[in-house]
Amino acid sequence: TGRGSVVGSAISPVIKICANPVTYARMPEDMDINAGCILDGHATRGEVAGEIYERVLRTAAGKATASERLGHQEFVLTYKTSAPAGPGCLPTG
């Protein structure tokens, strides 16, 4: 996330990784990982990659993510619609 979004998922855990140091400072309770520390020079990409890897393992083992702790369970299914097919989609000739 860049400017921060406080969404989760009712289907699976969401691990929030923030690469914007200002946003992370403003919303630390909504984020799981501060990747902005790479930009600040406080961590390397490898260190943050290791943190992400460890966080994925902890989440897979059952540790709640920030969005889960905050109760975010947004869900929208937009893949299929129930609109009937009309003559405009039928082949002509």
Secondary structure as the mmCIF struct_conf table of DSSP 4:
data_model
#
loop_
_struct_conf.conf_type_id
_struct_conf.id
_struct_conf.beg_label_comp_id
_struct_conf.beg_label_asym_id
_struct_conf.beg_label_seq_id
_struct_conf.end_label_comp_id
_struct_conf.end_label_asym_id
_struct_conf.end_label_seq_id
BEND BEND1 ARG A 3 ARG A 3
BEND BEND2 ALA A 10 SER A 12
STRN STRN1 ILE A 17 CYS A 18
HELX_RH_AL_P HELX_RH_AL_P1 PRO A 21 ARG A 26
HELX_RH_3T_P HELX_RH_3T_P1 PRO A 28 ASP A 30
BEND BEND3 ASP A 32 ASP A 32
STRN STRN2 ILE A 33 ASN A 34
HELX_RH_3T_P HELX_RH_3T_P2 ALA A 35 CYS A 37
TURN_TY1_P TURN_TY1_P1 ILE A 38 GLY A 41
BEND BEND4 HIS A 42 ALA A 43
HELX_RH_AL_P HELX_RH_AL_P2 ARG A 45 ALA A 60
TURN_TY1_P TURN_TY1_P2 ALA A 61 GLY A 62
HELX_LH_PP_P HELX_LH_PP_P1 LYS A 63 THR A 65
HELX_RH_AL_P HELX_RH_AL_P3 ALA A 66 ARG A 69
TURN_TY1_P TURN_TY1_P3 LEU A 70 GLY A 71
BEND BEND5 TYR A 79 TYR A 79
HELX_LH_PP_P HELX_LH_PP_P2 ALA A 83 ALA A 85
HELX_RH_3T_P HELX_RH_3T_P3 PRO A 87 CYS A 89
BEND BEND6 LEU A 90 LEU A 90
#
